[in-house]
Amino acid sequence: MRRPSISILALVGALILGHSRSEAAADENQGDGGKALSADEELEILAGQHVVYSYPNSSAPPEELLRLTRAGLVGGVVLFRENVDNGTAEAMKALKAAYAISPAPALLRAKADLGDAGVGFIVAVDQEGGQVRRFTDVAAGDGPEQSAKEIGAAPDPGQAGAEAGRQAAETLLRHGANVNLAPVLDVFRSPGDFSDGFKRSFGNTSARVVAAAVPFLDAQQAAGVAATVKHFPGLGAAPAGANTDDESVTLDLSAEELRTVDMAPYGDALAAGVDLVMTSWAVYPALDPELPAGLSGRCVRDELRERLGFRGVTVTDALEAGSLAAFGDTAAVAVLAARAGMDLLLASSRDVGQGDAVRRALVQALRDGELDSRDFEDATRRIAVLRSNLTVE
């Protein structure tokens, strides 16, 4: 993957406080041929590139989402089963077309020094296999049907993983998606525990997980779909019923165990060039006794970026997770996550308003100095580079 340099101007000092003019000008901005943007409008747009929105009920995106996308205020969407029907591929074409005429692609190219590279619109989905699949029409070729547990237990887990990754990529591309929030790297501990119970773990050793997961992500990315490994630093030790979607989860493991067991597969995934890493919402007292991993600079910056050397894009799990209730609403959580070093923020409550509230919160946090402008620039560069490698149409 190319790693272009970035020279994003210091936006925050030039901002004008007040109501955004980007939304009012939604239909006036026409991408490369549109009017010049003010510094305020630029920041509104760049903040939007950090937010992955969601929407309810069907494949057809609501008009409000299309309007925000045309204005350049939406970086991507995450799809769920309710968004999957016979019209999903055409619906994604409509969203990508709206994004293409927005000011966002040209702005990202300029800020990240991408030249004339294409800048794709993120369409993300969970297509792990087994129970966790959004595209499930096996007769139409949607795959993989096998779970991670079945893939990891195959006589040749590498071959099985590669085939599953190929199927996942083929499925996503057919439906207009380009980012898979898979594979899972969690190393389960006991039969029937959280990861094993849902058959989402490839195995109970780091070596077994690596043997299947790395070929899975390699095959996906070779086919043109970005892969995401999760849930850093690892949920494999979570007992049955310990679900961060519902409640706070604390995994009281030593730093040594976390690094030699749970994080070990990430070293191999990073060496393979994985595009994205999703963090966990569990608390790991050995790393940070107070904050969930995705809100913790000790986990994101110190462990993932500095110790392991990850240079790609970080993405949160669902901002509305029950485990985060003590940290405020999703907009407040998003600011904390961005401060910790998270690049993409997953607003997955199937409410367009949630995504826009997250975007507004980022803008305000930058204006108020709650978020560091240099960190924001670096994250924007990483996102732009990822998008330059995604399918544009």
One Martini backbone bead per residue (centre of mass of N, CA, C, O) as a GRO file, in nm:
protein
  393
    1MET     BB    1   0.096   0.036   0.022
    2ARG     BB    2   0.067   0.350   0.002
    3ARG     BB    3   0.257   0.638   0.174
    4PRO     BB    4   0.168   0.929   0.176
    5SER     BB    5   0.205   1.239   0.235
    6ILE     BB    6   0.129   1.520   0.463
    7SER     BB    7  -0.012   1.881   0.455
    8ILE     BB    8  -0.200   1.977   0.679
    9LEU     BB    9  -0.347   2.233   0.787
   10ALA     BB   10  -0.411   2.446   1.044
   11LEU     BB   11  -0.746   2.467   1.115
   12VAL     BB   12  -0.842   2.563   1.396
   13GLY     BB   13  -0.736   2.865   1.409
   14ALA     BB   14  -0.938   2.941   1.145
   15LEU     BB   15  -1.195   2.922   1.283
   16ILE     BB   16  -1.548   2.976   1.283
   17LEU     BB   17  -1.776   3.033   1.490
   18GLY     BB   18  -2.063   2.835   1.437
   19HIS     BB   19  -2.263   2.768   1.195
   20SER     BB   20  -2.278   2.560   0.950
   21ARG     BB   21  -2.237   2.590   0.586
   22SER     BB   22  -2.237   2.307   0.455
   23GLU     BB   23  -2.540   2.226   0.463
   24ALA     BB   24  -2.654   2.477   0.312
   25ALA     BB   25  -2.447   2.385   0.058
   26ALA     BB   26  -2.509   2.098  -0.050
   27ASP     BB   27  -2.609   2.171  -0.364
   28GLU     BB   28  -2.342   2.351  -0.446
   29ASN     BB   29  -2.152   2.125  -0.421
   30GLN     BB   30  -1.920   1.994  -0.702
   31GLY     BB   31  -1.652   1.924  -0.620
   32ASP     BB   32  -1.404   2.012  -0.827
   33GLY     BB   33  -1.623   2.240  -0.952
   34GLY     BB   34  -1.661   2.399  -0.707
   35LYS     BB   35  -1.654   2.591  -0.460
   36ALA     BB   36  -1.491   2.746  -0.237
   37LEU     BB   37  -1.360   2.670   0.076
   38SER     BB   38  -1.373   2.709   0.389
   39ALA     BB   39  -1.232   2.630   0.683
   40ASP     BB   40  -1.496   2.543   0.812
   41GLU     BB   41  -1.591   2.349   0.588
   42GLU     BB   42  -1.348   2.165   0.589
   43LEU     BB   43  -1.384   2.055   0.875
   44GLU     BB   44  -1.661   1.934   0.840
   45ILE     BB   45  -1.570   1.732   0.623
   46LEU     BB   46  -1.333   1.591   0.764
   47ALA     BB   47  -1.495   1.485   1.002
   48GLY     BB   48  -1.686   1.304   0.826
   49GLN     BB   49  -1.447   1.099   0.741
   50HIS     BB   50  -1.461   0.964   1.050
   51VAL     BB   51  -1.762   0.866   0.976
   52VAL     BB   52  -1.980   0.587   1.030
   53TYR     BB   53  -2.279   0.520   0.916
   54SER     BB   54  -2.637   0.458   0.965
   55TYR     BB   55  -2.942   0.269   0.871
   56PRO     BB   56  -3.277   0.185   0.818
   57ASN     BB   57  -3.486  -0.110   0.696
   58SER     BB   58  -3.308  -0.078   0.417
   59SER     BB   59  -3.120  -0.015   0.136
   60ALA     BB   60  -3.243   0.259   0.126
   61PRO     BB   61  -3.138   0.564   0.151
   62PRO     BB   62  -3.193   0.832   0.303
   63GLU     BB   63  -3.215   1.157   0.216
   64GLU     BB   64  -3.034   1.266   0.442
   65LEU     BB   65  -2.787   1.097   0.366
   66LEU     BB   66  -2.757   1.201   0.078
   67ARG     BB   67  -2.721   1.499   0.151
   68LEU     BB   68  -2.469   1.467   0.330
   69THR     BB   69  -2.299   1.332   0.110
   70ARG     BB   70  -2.305   1.567  -0.098
   71ALA     BB   71  -2.162   1.758   0.128
   72GLY     BB   72  -1.922   1.570   0.263
   73LEU     BB   73  -2.030   1.440   0.569
   74VAL     BB   74  -1.963   1.138   0.465
   75GLY     BB   75  -1.753   0.845   0.485
   76GLY     BB   76  -1.977   0.617   0.555
   77VAL     BB   77  -2.104   0.276   0.584
   78VAL     BB   78  -2.300   0.041   0.774
   79LEU     BB   79  -2.418  -0.286   0.738
   80PHE     BB   80  -2.717  -0.469   0.772
   81ARG     BB   81  -2.964  -0.690   0.730
   82GLU     BB   82  -3.181  -0.459   0.679
   83ASN     BB   83  -2.992  -0.361   0.416
   84VAL     BB   84  -3.061  -0.643   0.280
   85ASP     BB   85  -3.126  -0.675  -0.071
   86ASN     BB   86  -3.187  -0.646  -0.408
   87GLY     BB   87  -3.086  -0.319  -0.372
   88THR     BB   88  -2.797  -0.280  -0.255
   89ALA     BB   89  -2.607  -0.220  -0.493
   90GLU     BB   90  -2.764   0.032  -0.595
   91ALA     BB   91  -2.751   0.192  -0.331
   92MET     BB   92  -2.439   0.215  -0.328
   93LYS     BB   93  -2.416   0.369  -0.591
   94ALA     BB   94  -2.568   0.619  -0.491
   95LEU     BB   95  -2.373   0.693  -0.264
   96LYS     BB   96  -2.114   0.709  -0.436
   97ALA     BB   97  -2.221   0.932  -0.623
   98ALA     BB   98  -2.265   1.144  -0.405
   99TYR     BB   99  -1.968   1.151  -0.315
  100ALA     BB  100  -1.831   1.224  -0.593
  101ILE     BB  101  -1.986   1.525  -0.594
  102SER     BB  102  -1.836   1.603  -0.363
  103PRO     BB  103  -1.577   1.768  -0.181
  104ALA     BB  104  -1.415   1.531  -0.045
  105PRO     BB  105  -1.215   1.398  -0.246
  106ALA     BB  106  -1.050   1.655  -0.316
  107LEU     BB  107  -0.970   1.723  -0.025
  108LEU     BB  108  -0.817   1.461   0.039
  109ARG     BB  109  -0.612   1.478  -0.186
  110ALA     BB  110  -0.486   1.745  -0.094
  111LYS     BB  111  -0.419   1.673   0.211
  112ALA     BB  112  -0.267   1.377   0.115
  113ASP     BB  113  -0.116   1.379  -0.155
  114LEU     BB  114  -0.280   1.196  -0.409
  115GLY     BB  115  -0.353   1.343  -0.649
  116ASP     BB  116  -0.554   1.140  -0.884
  117ALA     BB  117  -0.677   0.963  -0.691
  118GLY     BB  118  -0.896   0.767  -0.578
  119VAL     BB  119  -1.196   0.806  -0.357
  120GLY     BB  120  -1.355   0.614  -0.143
  121PHE     BB  121  -1.650   0.477  -0.018
  122ILE     BB  122  -1.752   0.346   0.271
  123VAL     BB  123  -1.846  -0.012   0.285
  124ALA     BB  124  -1.949  -0.182   0.561
  125VAL     BB  125  -1.907  -0.524   0.700
  126ASP     BB  126  -2.014  -0.829   0.856
  127GLN     BB  127  -1.811  -1.116   0.720
  128GLU     BB  128  -1.707  -1.387   0.887
  129GLY     BB  129  -1.911  -1.611   0.937
  130GLY     BB  130  -2.167  -1.787   1.006
  131GLN     BB  131  -2.347  -1.595   1.228
  132VAL     BB  132  -2.158  -1.353   1.103
  133ARG     BB  133  -2.380  -1.226   0.867
  134ARG     BB  134  -2.531  -1.023   0.609
  135PHE     BB  135  -2.474  -1.223   0.376
  136THR     BB  136  -2.702  -1.526   0.321
  137ASP     BB  137  -2.714  -1.619   0.010
  138VAL     BB  138  -2.603  -1.912  -0.088
  139ALA     BB  139  -2.734  -1.952  -0.372
  140ALA     BB  140  -2.587  -1.666  -0.468
  141GLY     BB  141  -2.284  -1.687  -0.312
  142ASP     BB  142  -2.280  -1.633  -0.019
  143GLY     BB  143  -1.988  -1.563   0.187
  144PRO     BB  144  -1.910  -1.750   0.440
  145GLU     BB  145  -2.058  -2.027   0.596
  146GLN     BB  146  -1.838  -2.069   0.767
  147SER     BB  147  -1.688  -2.067   1.056
  148ALA     BB  148  -1.414  -2.001   1.232
  149LYS     BB  149  -1.406  -2.270   1.378
  150GLU     BB  150  -1.418  -2.447   1.121
  151ILE     BB  151  -1.168  -2.330   0.984
  152GLY     BB  152  -0.961  -2.390   1.219
  153ALA     BB  153  -1.041  -2.718   1.207
  154ALA     BB  154  -0.915  -2.771   0.960
  155PRO     BB  155  -0.671  -2.948   0.810
  156ASP     BB  156  -0.635  -2.661   0.638
  157PRO     BB  157  -0.652  -2.347   0.757
  158GLY     BB  158  -0.524  -2.184   0.529
  159GLN     BB  159  -0.706  -2.273   0.297
  160ALA     BB  160  -0.976  -2.208   0.437
  161GLY     BB  161  -0.917  -1.907   0.486
  162ALA     BB  162  -0.872  -1.823   0.192
  163GLU     BB  163  -1.152  -1.908   0.088
  164ALA     BB  164  -1.316  -1.729   0.281
  165GLY     BB  165  -1.193  -1.460   0.188
  166ARG     BB  166  -1.279  -1.482  -0.105
  167GLN     BB  167  -1.583  -1.501  -0.053
  168ALA     BB  168  -1.616  -1.237   0.098
  169ALA     BB  169  -1.517  -1.049  -0.126
  170GLU     BB  170  -1.714  -1.133  -0.347
  171THR     BB  171  -1.967  -1.057  -0.190
  172LEU     BB  172  -1.916  -0.758  -0.136
  173LEU     BB  173  -1.876  -0.663  -0.430
  174ARG     BB  174  -2.161  -0.750  -0.532
  175HIS     BB  175  -2.296  -0.538  -0.303
  176GLY     BB  176  -2.089  -0.272  -0.272
  177ALA     BB  177  -1.858  -0.352  -0.090
  178ASN     BB  178  -1.508  -0.273   0.082
  179VAL     BB  179  -1.545  -0.351   0.400
  180ASN     BB  180  -1.427  -0.583   0.637
  181LEU     BB  181  -1.516  -0.682   0.975
  182ALA     BB  182  -1.264  -0.886   0.907
  183PRO     BB  183  -1.109  -1.080   1.119
  184VAL     BB  184  -1.092  -1.267   1.402
  185LEU     BB  185  -0.831  -1.277   1.683
  186ASP     BB  186  -0.948  -1.437   1.901
  187VAL     BB  187  -0.836  -1.627   2.189
  188PHE     BB  188  -0.963  -1.882   2.317
  189ARG     BB  189  -0.997  -2.072   2.626
  190SER     BB  190  -1.299  -2.194   2.649
  191PRO     BB  191  -1.544  -2.387   2.602
  192GLY     BB  192  -1.820  -2.163   2.548
  193ASP     BB  193  -1.729  -1.904   2.534
  194PHE     BB  194  -1.781  -1.620   2.382
  195SER     BB  195  -1.622  -1.686   2.115
  196ASP     BB  196  -1.694  -1.993   2.095
  197GLY     BB  197  -2.006  -1.990   2.118
  198PHE     BB  198  -2.013  -1.820   1.827
  199LYS     BB  199  -1.773  -1.918   1.640
  200ARG     BB  200  -1.537  -1.663   1.614
  201SER     BB  201  -1.298  -1.853   1.662
  202PHE     BB  202  -1.015  -2.024   1.534
  203GLY     BB  203  -0.882  -2.055   1.838
  204ASN     BB  204  -0.671  -2.153   2.141
  205THR     BB  205  -0.433  -2.036   1.963
  206SER     BB  206  -0.230  -1.828   1.805
  207ALA     BB  207  -0.144  -2.017   1.574
  208ARG     BB  208  -0.429  -2.094   1.476
  209VAL     BB  209  -0.527  -1.812   1.412
  210VAL     BB  210  -0.308  -1.736   1.208
  211ALA     BB  211  -0.343  -1.973   1.003
  212ALA     BB  212  -0.637  -1.852   0.916
  213ALA     BB  213  -0.648  -1.530   0.923
  214VAL     BB  214  -0.426  -1.440   0.725
  215PRO     BB  215  -0.542  -1.572   0.466
  216PHE     BB  216  -0.809  -1.424   0.482
  217LEU     BB  217  -0.697  -1.132   0.454
  218ASP     BB  218  -0.530  -1.172   0.202
  219ALA     BB  219  -0.761  -1.251   0.008
  220GLN     BB  220  -0.927  -0.999   0.037
  221GLN     BB  221  -0.710  -0.784  -0.047
  222ALA     BB  222  -0.646  -0.911  -0.326
  223ALA     BB  223  -0.963  -0.850  -0.417
  224GLY     BB  224  -1.035  -0.541  -0.285
  225VAL     BB  225  -1.074  -0.587   0.033
  226ALA     BB  226  -1.086  -0.463   0.331
  227ALA     BB  227  -0.937  -0.546   0.637
  228THR     BB  228  -1.039  -0.648   0.980
  229VAL     BB  229  -0.905  -0.661   1.294
  230LYS     BB  230  -1.029  -0.842   1.591
  231HIS     BB  231  -1.031  -0.731   1.943
  232PHE     BB  232  -0.844  -0.503   2.052
  233PRO     BB  233  -0.633  -0.706   2.238
  234GLY     BB  234  -0.874  -0.905   2.326
  235LEU     BB  235  -1.165  -1.152   2.379
  236GLY     BB  236  -1.090  -1.459   2.452
  237ALA     BB  237  -1.135  -1.436   2.787
  238ALA     BB  238  -1.428  -1.419   2.765
  239PRO     BB  239  -1.700  -1.510   2.899
  240ALA     BB  240  -1.992  -1.617   2.904
  241GLY     BB  241  -2.194  -1.323   2.854
  242ALA     BB  242  -1.952  -1.119   2.785
  243ASN     BB  243  -2.100  -0.826   2.657
  244THR     BB  244  -2.028  -0.507   2.539
  245ASP     BB  245  -2.309  -0.437   2.421
  246ASP     BB  246  -2.440  -0.450   2.732
  247GLU     BB  247  -2.164  -0.445   2.913
  248SER     BB  248  -1.926  -0.440   3.129
  249VAL     BB  249  -1.580  -0.551   3.067
  250THR     BB  250  -1.333  -0.741   3.252
  251LEU     BB  251  -0.981  -0.828   3.185
  252ASP     BB  252  -0.765  -0.995   3.419
  253LEU     BB  253  -0.474  -0.964   3.272
  254SER     BB  254  -0.170  -0.986   3.195
  255ALA     BB  255   0.055  -0.835   3.000
  256GLU     BB  256   0.193  -1.094   2.909
  257GLU     BB  257  -0.057  -1.244   2.808
  258LEU     BB  258  -0.156  -1.037   2.609
  259ARG     BB  259   0.115  -1.033   2.434
  260THR     BB  260   0.152  -1.361   2.389
  261VAL     BB  261  -0.156  -1.415   2.300
  262ASP     BB  262  -0.364  -1.188   2.204
  263MET     BB  263  -0.147  -1.004   2.032
  264ALA     BB  264   0.013  -1.196   1.847
  265PRO     BB  265  -0.164  -1.193   1.579
  266TYR     BB  266  -0.107  -0.892   1.509
  267GLY     BB  267   0.178  -0.916   1.407
  268ASP     BB  268   0.100  -1.085   1.155
  269ALA     BB  269  -0.113  -0.893   1.036
  270LEU     BB  270   0.075  -0.651   1.003
  271ALA     BB  271   0.284  -0.797   0.822
  272ALA     BB  272   0.047  -0.843   0.597
  273GLY     BB  273  -0.115  -0.554   0.574
  274VAL     BB  274  -0.340  -0.460   0.731
  275ASP     BB  275  -0.575  -0.201   0.726
  276LEU     BB  276  -0.744  -0.276   0.997
  277VAL     BB  277  -0.831  -0.190   1.347
  278MET     BB  278  -1.027  -0.321   1.604
  279THR     BB  279  -1.154  -0.243   1.906
  280SER     BB  280  -1.222  -0.285   2.230
  281TRP     BB  281  -1.460  -0.244   2.522
  282ALA     BB  282  -1.277  -0.350   2.717
  283VAL     BB  283  -1.110  -0.396   3.022
  284TYR     BB  284  -0.741  -0.360   3.098
  285PRO     BB  285  -0.568  -0.320   3.382
  286ALA     BB  286  -0.269  -0.370   3.280
  287LEU     BB  287  -0.306  -0.109   3.084
  288ASP     BB  288  -0.604   0.007   3.194
  289PRO     BB  289  -0.806   0.061   3.479
  290GLU     BB  290  -1.046   0.261   3.336
  291LEU     BB  291  -1.034   0.211   3.020
  292PRO     BB  292  -1.131   0.124   2.741
  293ALA     BB  293  -0.949   0.049   2.475
  294GLY     BB  294  -1.094   0.263   2.269
  295LEU     BB  295  -1.023   0.502   2.510
  296SER     BB  296  -0.709   0.418   2.515
  297GLY     BB  297  -0.389   0.527   2.476
  298ARG     BB  298  -0.238   0.278   2.586
  299CYS     BB  299  -0.359   0.086   2.371
  300VAL     BB  300  -0.339   0.244   2.100
  301ARG     BB  301  -0.060   0.391   2.114
  302ASP     BB  302   0.134   0.208   2.282
  303GLU     BB  303   0.063  -0.077   2.164
  304LEU     BB  304  -0.023  -0.052   1.860
  305ARG     BB  305   0.167   0.173   1.754
  306GLU     BB  306   0.442   0.142   1.911
  307ARG     BB  307   0.495  -0.164   1.970
  308LEU     BB  308   0.365  -0.282   1.685
  309GLY     BB  309   0.349  -0.059   1.437
  310PHE     BB  310   0.086   0.066   1.347
  311ARG     BB  311  -0.028   0.250   1.024
  312GLY     BB  312  -0.316   0.231   1.006
  313VAL     BB  313  -0.656   0.187   1.064
  314THR     BB  314  -0.877   0.281   1.306
  315VAL     BB  315  -1.169   0.117   1.467
  316THR     BB  316  -1.456   0.110   1.607
  317ASP     BB  317  -1.689   0.009   1.771
  318ALA     BB  318  -1.981   0.053   1.891
  319LEU     BB  319  -2.079   0.354   2.038
  320GLU     BB  320  -2.359   0.223   2.177
  321ALA     BB  321  -2.248   0.056   2.385
  322GLY     BB  322  -2.319  -0.051   2.705
  323SER     BB  323  -2.017  -0.025   2.823
  324LEU     BB  324  -2.037   0.318   2.775
  325ALA     BB  325  -2.246   0.467   2.964
  326ALA     BB  326  -2.036   0.623   3.164
  327PHE     BB  327  -1.929   0.824   2.902
  328GLY     BB  328  -2.190   0.885   2.758
  329ASP     BB  329  -2.269   0.968   2.473
  330THR     BB  330  -2.175   0.909   2.152
  331ALA     BB  331  -2.034   1.181   2.114
  332ALA     BB  332  -1.850   1.164   2.363
  333VAL     BB  333  -1.718   0.894   2.291
  334ALA     BB  334  -1.593   0.985   2.023
  335VAL     BB  335  -1.394   1.188   2.144
  336LEU     BB  336  -1.242   0.989   2.322
  337ALA     BB  337  -1.152   0.804   2.091
  338ALA     BB  338  -0.997   1.015   1.927
  339ARG     BB  339  -0.799   1.086   2.157
  340ALA     BB  340  -0.681   0.782   2.168
  341GLY     BB  341  -0.663   0.706   1.826
  342MET     BB  342  -0.923   0.703   1.662
  343ASP     BB  343  -1.034   0.727   1.332
  344LEU     BB  344  -1.290   0.550   1.316
  345LEU     BB  345  -1.650   0.596   1.366
  346LEU     BB  346  -1.914   0.381   1.484
  347ALA     BB  347  -2.245   0.462   1.381
  348SER     BB  348  -2.473   0.178   1.458
  349SER     BB  349  -2.800   0.262   1.530
  350ARG     BB  350  -2.972   0.333   1.269
  351ASP     BB  351  -2.892   0.660   1.276
  352VAL     BB  352  -2.819   0.943   1.119
  353GLY     BB  353  -2.806   1.137   1.365
  354GLN     BB  354  -2.568   1.005   1.506
  355GLY     BB  355  -2.348   1.066   1.298
  356ASP     BB  356  -2.388   1.377   1.302
  357ALA     BB  357  -2.325   1.414   1.604
  358VAL     BB  358  -2.036   1.315   1.583
  359ARG     BB  359  -1.933   1.522   1.386
  360ARG     BB  360  -1.997   1.774   1.558
  361ALA     BB  361  -1.821   1.692   1.799
  362LEU     BB  362  -1.552   1.705   1.653
  363VAL     BB  363  -1.559   1.998   1.573
  364GLN     BB  364  -1.587   2.116   1.860
  365ALA     BB  365  -1.328   1.983   1.978
  366LEU     BB  366  -1.137   2.136   1.788
  367ARG     BB  367  -1.219   2.424   1.865
  368ASP     BB  368  -1.164   2.366   2.190
  369GLY     BB  369  -0.901   2.162   2.215
  370GLU     BB  370  -0.969   1.850   2.276
  371LEU     BB  371  -0.832   1.812   2.001
  372ASP     BB  372  -0.565   1.736   1.815
  373SER     BB  373  -0.470   1.856   1.511
  374ARG     BB  374  -0.239   1.658   1.439
  375ASP     BB  375  -0.389   1.398   1.490
  376PHE     BB  376  -0.613   1.457   1.287
  377GLU     BB  377  -0.431   1.469   1.039
  378ASP     BB  378  -0.319   1.182   1.059
  379ALA     BB  379  -0.592   1.039   1.042
  380THR     BB  380  -0.674   1.155   0.768
  381ARG     BB  381  -0.445   1.029   0.608
  382ARG     BB  382  -0.513   0.733   0.663
  383ILE     BB  383  -0.795   0.743   0.540
  384ALA     BB  384  -0.712   0.837   0.257
  385VAL     BB  385  -0.535   0.595   0.187
  386LEU     BB  386  -0.749   0.384   0.212
  387ARG     BB  387  -0.947   0.509  -0.004
  388SER     BB  388  -0.737   0.487  -0.246
  389ASN     BB  389  -0.788   0.147  -0.224
  390LEU     BB  390  -1.077   0.166  -0.304
  391THR     BB  391  -1.360   0.121  -0.443
  392VAL     BB  392  -1.545   0.365  -0.619
  393GLU     BB  393  -1.801   0.188  -0.766
   0.00000   0.00000   0.00000
